[in-house]
Amino acid sequence: MFKIGEMVVCVDARRRWYKLGNLKENEMYTVVGFNPYDDGLVLKETKSIRSGHNAYARDRFRKVDYDFANNVLSDIKKEHHNHHSEKLSLKSEKTK
């Protein structure tokens, strides 16, 4: 279930029979509402060319995986810390 204010990623930017366009695959969009007729996502950043509305089918999006992003960031920080520690260790050995 998507929530208002949530960031979503487009996983299907293909045009469909109702000619909704302007989506870009792997781009992030902000959910600002829902279409009461088909429960489509109303997005802040784009509107349908044909209808002027900005509701798109839910199956075209997935939630942003913040845990994945946080884990990648944590791994990068650890790697940077380890690399920096090795440099300091080598530097102190040279000065002995």
C-alpha angles and dihedrals in degrees: 000000000000123000133210110265093025121131115233133187122225111238097171118040096163116128113249131205092277089058100237106169141161094079119127121202115245091015119128122236135185120237109227100165149332133259106246092212102053102005091243120163118263107212130203097215104049145029134202112265093219104041102027088229124113103221119127132179112273093230089069091070143051130198118264107258101227092174090059091049092047091050092051090049091049091051091050091050091050092048091049091048092049092047091048091048091052091052091050091048092051091046092052091049091054092053093053 
